[in-house]
Amino acid sequence: SYAYYLPEDEPPTDSEIEQQIHQLFDEGKITFHRKGIETQAEVEEQVVELSVSDRVLTMTLRGSRTASLRPTDVLASLGIDHLMQHGARLLRTKTHLEHESDSESSVYSTPHNLSKH
């Protein structure tokens, strides 16, 4: 899970971001680049949770061998990845591990700052 702390004085508003989230799920795919190749990911397969409230965007991405989506890909698809240049911070808040044999989930809190300085 990740938290993206948005600057208070920079657009877009939470409401505008919420509209972008709905549009992203309506479109169903995120396009991104890996090693110079354009790739697509199914939103519902890889994005478990995505919401915004009080200038904090929270997201949980599915982690698996086939998952290829990164938090920065989601931010770019919402048009808000550039806000890191204006003080936004991306933090990993939890790591969820699913055991393939029994589908149990373990959650580890791991606050890591992923913002570029």
C-alpha positions in Angstrom: 0.0 0.0 0.0 1.1 3.5 -0.7 0.2 7.1 0.4 0.8 10.0 -1.9 0.8 13.2 0.1 -0.3 16.0 -2.2 0.8 19.6 -1.7 -2.0 21.8 -0.2 -1.6 24.7 -2.7 -1.2 22.8 -6.0 -4.0 21.7 -8.2 -5.8 19.4 -8.9 -8.4 19.3 -6.1 -9.4 16.0 -4.4 -12.6 16.1 -6.3 -10.8 16.4 -9.6 -8.5 13.5 -8.7 -11.6 11.4 -7.7 -13.0 12.1 -11.2 -9.7 10.9 -12.7 -9.9 7.7 -10.6 -13.4 7.0 -11.9 -12.3 7.6 -15.4 -9.3 5.3 -14.9 -11.5 2.4 -13.8 -14.0 3.2 -16.6 -11.2 2.9 -19.2 -10.0 -0.3 -17.6 -6.4 -0.1 -18.7 -3.2 1.8 -17.8 -0.6 2.4 -20.4 3.0 2.8 -19.3 6.5 2.2 -20.7 9.1 -0.4 -19.6 12.5 -0.6 -21.3 11.2 1.6 -24.1 8.2 -0.6 -24.8 4.6 0.6 -24.4 2.7 -1.8 -22.2 -0.8 -2.0 -20.8 -2.1 -3.3 -17.5 -5.7 -4.1 -16.5 -6.7 -1.7 -13.8 -9.0 -4.1 -11.9 -6.5 -6.9 -12.0 -3.7 -4.8 -10.5 -5.2 -1.9 -8.5 -6.8 -3.2 -5.4 -7.6 0.1 -3.8 -7.3 3.7 -5.0 -8.9 6.7 -3.3 -8.2 10.3 -2.2 -9.2 12.2 0.9 -7.8 15.3 2.6 -4.9 15.7 0.1 -3.7 12.1 0.5 -4.1 9.6 -2.3 -4.0 6.0 -1.1 -3.5 3.0 -3.3 -2.9 -0.7 -2.9 -1.4 -2.6 -5.9 -1.5 -6.3 -6.3 1.9 -7.8 -6.1 2.5 -11.0 -8.0 4.9 -12.5 -10.5 2.7 -11.1 -13.3 2.0 -7.7 -11.8 3.9 -5.0 -13.6 2.3 -1.8 -12.4 4.2 0.6 -10.2 2.8 3.3 -8.0 4.3 6.0 -10.3 2.5 4.4 -13.3 -0.8 5.0 -11.5 0.2 8.6 -10.6 1.1 9.3 -14.2 -2.2 7.9 -15.5 -4.0 10.2 -13.1 -1.9 13.2 -14.3 -0.4 13.9 -10.9 3.1 12.4 -10.9 4.6 15.8 -11.6 3.5 17.0 -8.1 6.6 15.4 -6.6 8.5 18.4 -8.0 6.2 20.6 -5.9 6.5 18.8 -2.6 4.3 15.7 -3.0 5.6 12.7 -1.2 5.1 9.0 -2.1 5.4 6.6 0.8 5.1 2.8 1.0 2.9 2.3 4.0 2.4 -1.5 4.0 3.6 -4.6 2.2 1.0 -7.3 1.8 2.3 -10.8 1.2 0.0 -13.5 -0.1 1.2 -17.1 0.4 0.5 -18.9 -2.9 -0.1 -22.3 -1.2 -2.9 -21.2 1.2 -3.8 -17.6 0.1 -3.2 -16.3 3.6 -2.2 -12.6 3.6 0.4 -11.1 5.9 0.7 -7.3 6.3 3.9 -5.6 7.3 4.1 -1.9 7.9 7.0 -0.5 6.1 7.1 3.3 5.8 9.4 4.0 3.0 9.8 7.4 1.3 9.7 6.7 -2.4 9.8 10.4 -3.4 12.7 11.6 -5.5 14.7 14.3 -4.0 
